[in-house]
Amino acid sequence: MYSIGIDIGGTKIAGALVNDLGEIISQTQVPSPAQSAQAMEDAIVGLIQELSAGNPVRAAGVAAAGFIDAAQSTVYYAPNIAWRNEPLKDKLEARIDLPIVIENDANAAGWAEYRFGAGKSFTHMTMLTIGTGVGGAIIANGELFTGGFGAGAELGHLRVEPNGLECGCGQRGCIEAYGSGRALLRYLREETGNPELDPDQGKKLLEIGDEAAWRAVSTLGNWMGIACASLSAVLDPQVYVIGGGVAAAGEHLLKPIRDSFLANVSAKGYHPEPEFRIAELVNDAGVVGAADLARKHAEKL
């Protein structure tokens, strides 16, 4: 039996047919009609129908950025999609004869890394995804943590600097303002002295191993290490998995995170040291995680 994973982004919707080992059997994608709730629903239905045609499918999971309720049913709010209190599960199940699970995209990616990627040998894992913003996922004792209302693990909005830089969430000092891809571009501009440096130019500097670029990555890593030190006081994970586009920096990113963590963790010198790893599934994590969460849900029915 297979499961289907759908990963919704602001520009595209990816879909995959996935087996129980987390292997992708087939995949496809379509442009994301993010400004129309009905068009988005139609696109998801079309992908699920295409991927399930002629295949034994038990369930489908849909991953999207935003707040999802604890019942994995309703999208409270999606920042880049026209969904506000959208009963997405009910709408999809009315059109598709399959159990449907709705999940936050960072949670889905984190679950995929826990089951099949960098976190698969651990029972307590925290994942931080460094993209345009900072996303997060928490695995506690082998279970995905979503909180009492379903909106837990929004780790990008952990505050690391009181009265610090303004964040897109409306508060100040969140790690997203210091540890995201947007923050990295800010550091790159400061290190190169070029206030007009664009993301493509910054990416090229990282690709060629420019010293100024590595200093910028180190600044970002220092802030992420501070965040991880605070998170360990609450979550005590065995491993931190770092994903997102910036994670391509590999050890150039992990070393400053690790060093900063050790400098800022409580009970310094006595606190058990978690591992820090780069995510393994990269762009496939969302669809694989959504599919596996759907499988897990279907097995309980």
C-alpha positions as CSV (number, residue, x, y, z in Angstrom):
1,M,0.0,0.0,0.0
2,Y,1.0,3.6,-0.7
3,S,0.3,7.0,0.8
4,I,0.2,10.3,-0.9
5,G,2.0,13.4,0.3
6,I,1.2,16.9,-0.8
7,D,3.5,19.9,0.0
8,I,2.0,23.3,-0.6
9,G,4.3,26.3,-1.2
10,G,3.6,29.8,-2.3
11,T,4.7,29.2,-5.9
12,K,4.1,25.4,-6.4
13,I,2.3,22.4,-5.0
14,A,4.4,19.2,-5.0
15,G,2.9,15.7,-4.7
16,A,4.3,12.3,-4.3
17,L,3.3,8.6,-4.1
18,V,5.3,7.2,-1.2
19,N,5.8,3.7,0.1
20,D,6.0,2.6,3.8
21,L,9.8,2.9,3.7
22,G,9.6,6.6,2.8
23,E,10.6,6.0,-0.8
24,I,9.1,8.1,-3.5
25,I,7.5,6.0,-6.2
26,S,6.3,8.8,-8.4
27,Q,5.9,12.6,-8.1
28,T,4.5,15.6,-9.8
29,Q,3.9,19.3,-9.2
30,V,1.7,22.2,-10.4
31,P,1.8,26.0,-9.9
32,S,0.2,27.1,-6.7
33,P,-2.9,29.3,-7.1
34,A,-2.3,30.8,-3.7
35,Q,-4.7,33.6,-3.9
36,S,-7.8,31.5,-4.4
37,A,-9.0,29.0,-1.8
38,Q,-11.2,27.2,-4.3
39,A,-8.5,26.9,-7.0
40,M,-6.1,25.6,-4.3
41,E,-8.6,22.9,-3.3
42,D,-9.1,21.9,-6.9
43,A,-5.4,21.7,-7.5
44,I,-4.9,19.4,-4.4
45,V,-7.7,17.2,-5.5
46,G,-6.3,16.9,-9.0
47,L,-2.9,15.9,-7.7
48,I,-4.3,13.3,-5.4
49,Q,-6.4,11.8,-8.1
50,E,-3.5,11.8,-10.6
51,L,-1.1,10.1,-8.1
52,S,-3.7,7.5,-6.8
53,A,-4.8,6.4,-10.3
54,G,-4.2,2.7,-10.6
55,N,-2.4,2.5,-7.3
56,P,-3.4,1.0,-3.9
57,V,-3.5,4.2,-1.7
58,R,-4.6,4.2,1.9
59,A,-4.5,7.9,2.8
60,A,-3.2,11.3,1.8
61,G,-1.4,14.0,3.8
62,V,-1.4,17.7,3.0
63,A,1.4,19.9,4.4
64,A,1.1,23.7,4.3
65,A,2.8,26.7,6.1
66,G,0.4,28.0,8.7
67,F,-1.5,27.2,11.9
68,I,-3.3,23.8,11.8
69,D,-5.7,22.7,14.5
70,A,-5.0,19.8,16.8
71,A,-7.4,17.5,14.9
72,Q,-5.2,18.0,11.8
73,S,-8.3,19.2,10.0
74,T,-8.7,23.0,9.8
75,V,-6.1,25.6,8.6
76,Y,-6.6,28.5,11.1
77,Y,-4.3,30.8,9.2
78,A,-1.8,30.4,6.2
79,P,0.4,33.4,5.7
80,N,0.9,32.9,1.9
81,I,-2.4,31.2,1.0
82,A,-6.0,32.5,1.0
83,W,-7.0,30.2,3.9
84,R,-8.6,31.6,7.1
85,N,-10.3,29.0,9.3
86,E,-10.4,26.7,6.3
87,P,-12.0,23.3,7.0
88,L,-9.7,21.7,4.4
89,K,-9.9,18.1,5.6
90,D,-13.7,18.0,5.4
91,K,-13.6,19.7,2.0
92,L,-11.1,17.3,0.5
93,E,-12.7,14.2,2.0
94,A,-16.0,15.2,0.5
95,R,-14.4,14.9,-2.9
96,I,-11.9,12.1,-2.4
97,D,-12.6,8.7,-1.0
98,L,-9.5,8.6,1.2
99,P,-8.6,9.6,4.8
100,I,-7.0,13.0,4.7
101,V,-4.5,14.5,7.3
102,I,-3.6,18.2,7.3
103,E,-0.3,19.2,8.9
104,N,2.1,22.2,9.2
105,D,4.9,21.9,6.5
106,A,7.7,22.2,9.0
107,N,6.2,19.4,11.2
108,A,5.9,17.2,8.1
109,A,9.5,17.8,7.1
110,G,10.6,17.2,10.7
111,W,8.7,13.9,10.8
112,A,10.3,12.8,7.6
113,E,13.8,13.5,9.0
114,Y,12.9,11.6,12.2
115,R,11.5,8.6,10.4
116,F,13.9,8.3,7.4
117,G,16.6,10.9,7.6
118,A,19.1,12.6,9.9
119,G,17.0,11.9,13.1
120,K,16.1,8.3,12.5
121,S,18.3,6.8,15.2
122,F,16.9,9.1,18.0
123,T,13.7,9.3,20.0
124,H,14.0,13.0,20.9
125,M,14.7,15.4,17.9
126,T,14.3,19.1,17.3
127,M,14.5,20.4,13.7
128,L,15.1,23.9,12.7
129,T,14.6,24.9,9.0
130,I,16.5,27.9,7.8
131,G,14.8,29.3,4.7
132,T,13.2,32.7,4.1
133,G,12.1,32.4,7.7
134,V,12.8,29.9,10.4
135,G,10.6,26.8,10.9
136,G,10.7,24.1,13.4
137,A,9.5,20.6,14.4
138,I,9.7,18.7,17.7
139,I,9.8,15.0,18.1
140,A,9.4,14.0,21.8
141,N,9.7,10.3,22.7
142,G,8.9,9.3,19.2
143,E,5.8,11.4,18.7
144,L,5.3,14.6,16.8
145,F,4.6,17.5,19.2
146,T,1.9,19.9,18.0
147,G,0.7,21.5,21.3
148,G,-2.7,21.9,22.8
149,F,-4.2,23.9,20.0
150,G,-2.1,22.4,17.2
151,A,0.0,25.5,16.7
152,G,3.1,24.3,18.7
153,A,6.7,24.1,17.5
154,E,6.7,27.6,15.9
155,L,10.4,27.7,16.9
156,G,11.2,30.7,14.6
157,H,9.4,32.9,17.1
158,L,11.4,32.0,20.1
159,R,12.7,35.4,21.3
160,V,16.4,35.6,21.6
161,E,16.9,39.4,21.9
162,P,14.5,41.4,24.1
163,N,13.4,44.5,22.2
164,G,15.5,43.3,19.2
165,L,14.8,43.5,15.5
166,E,11.2,43.5,14.3
167,C,9.9,40.1,13.1
168,G,7.2,39.4,10.6
169,C,5.0,38.0,13.4
170,G,4.6,41.5,14.9
171,Q,7.0,41.0,17.8
172,R,10.7,41.8,18.3
173,G,13.7,39.8,18.8
174,C,12.6,36.4,17.4
175,I,15.2,34.0,16.1
176,E,13.6,34.4,12.7
177,A,14.9,38.0,12.5
178,Y,18.5,36.7,13.3
179,G,18.7,33.2,11.9
180,S,16.8,33.2,8.6
181,G,17.8,33.5,5.0
182,R,16.8,37.1,5.1
183,A,19.0,37.7,8.1
184,L,21.9,36.0,6.3
185,L,21.5,38.4,3.3
186,R,21.7,41.2,5.8
187,Y,24.9,39.8,7.3
188,L,26.4,39.3,3.8
189,R,25.7,42.9,2.9
190,E,27.5,44.0,6.1
191,E,30.5,41.7,5.6
192,T,31.0,42.7,2.0
193,G,30.2,46.3,2.4
194,N,27.7,46.1,-0.4
195,P,24.2,47.2,0.6
196,E,22.9,46.3,-2.8
197,L,24.0,42.7,-2.7
198,D,21.1,40.5,-3.9
199,P,20.3,36.9,-3.0
200,D,21.8,35.4,-6.2
201,Q,25.0,37.2,-5.6
202,G,25.1,36.0,-2.0
203,K,24.5,32.5,-3.1
204,K,27.5,32.7,-5.5
205,L,29.7,34.0,-2.7
206,L,28.7,31.0,-0.5
207,E,29.3,28.6,-3.4
208,I,32.8,29.8,-4.0
209,G,33.7,29.8,-0.3
210,D,34.2,33.5,0.0
211,E,35.6,34.4,3.4
212,A,33.1,37.2,4.0
213,A,30.3,34.8,3.2
214,W,31.6,32.3,5.8
215,R,31.8,35.1,8.4
216,A,28.1,35.9,7.6
217,V,27.2,32.2,8.1
218,S,29.1,32.2,11.4
219,T,27.1,35.2,12.6
220,L,23.8,33.4,11.8
221,G,25.1,30.2,13.4
222,N,26.0,32.0,16.6
223,W,22.3,33.2,16.9
224,M,21.0,29.7,16.1
225,G,23.2,28.3,18.8
226,I,21.8,30.7,21.3
227,A,18.3,29.6,20.3
228,C,19.2,25.9,20.6
229,A,20.7,26.5,24.1
230,S,17.3,27.9,25.2
231,L,15.4,25.2,23.5
232,S,17.5,22.5,25.3
233,A,16.5,23.9,28.6
234,V,12.9,23.0,27.7
235,L,13.0,20.1,25.2
236,D,16.4,18.4,25.9
237,P,16.6,16.8,22.4
238,Q,19.3,14.2,21.6
239,V,19.8,15.8,18.2
240,Y,19.2,19.0,16.4
241,V,18.6,18.6,12.7
242,I,19.2,21.7,10.6
243,G,17.4,22.0,7.3
244,G,16.4,24.6,4.7
245,G,18.4,26.2,2.0
246,V,21.1,27.7,4.3
247,A,21.9,24.2,5.6
248,A,23.8,23.6,2.3
249,A,26.7,25.4,4.1
250,G,27.2,22.1,6.1
251,E,29.9,22.2,8.7
252,H,30.5,25.9,8.1
253,L,27.1,26.3,9.7
254,L,27.1,23.5,12.2
255,K,30.4,24.5,13.9
256,P,29.3,28.0,14.9
257,I,25.9,26.6,16.1
258,R,27.6,24.0,18.1
259,D,30.2,26.4,19.6
260,S,27.5,29.0,20.5
261,F,25.3,26.3,22.0
262,L,28.1,25.1,24.3
263,A,28.9,28.8,25.3
264,N,25.2,29.6,26.2
265,V,23.7,26.3,27.5
266,S,22.6,26.2,31.1
267,A,24.9,24.2,33.5
268,K,27.7,24.8,31.0
269,G,30.2,22.0,31.1
270,Y,27.7,19.6,32.7
271,H,24.7,19.6,30.3
272,P,24.7,16.6,28.0
273,E,25.7,17.7,24.5
274,P,23.2,16.9,21.7
275,E,24.3,16.1,18.2
276,F,23.9,18.7,15.4
277,R,23.2,17.3,12.0
278,I,22.3,18.6,8.5
279,A,18.9,17.4,7.2
280,E,19.2,14.6,4.6
281,L,15.9,14.6,2.7
282,V,16.1,18.3,1.5
283,N,13.3,19.1,-0.9
284,D,11.5,15.7,-0.5
285,A,11.0,16.0,3.2
286,G,7.6,17.8,3.0
287,V,5.9,15.2,0.7
288,V,7.5,12.2,2.4
289,G,6.6,13.5,5.9
290,A,3.0,14.3,4.9
291,A,2.6,10.9,3.3
292,D,3.9,9.0,6.4
293,L,1.8,11.0,8.8
294,A,-1.2,10.1,6.7
295,R,-0.2,6.4,6.8
296,K,0.2,6.6,10.6
297,H,-3.2,8.2,10.9
298,A,-4.9,5.6,8.6
299,E,-3.4,2.7,10.7
300,K,-5.3,4.0,13.7
301,L,-8.7,4.1,12.0
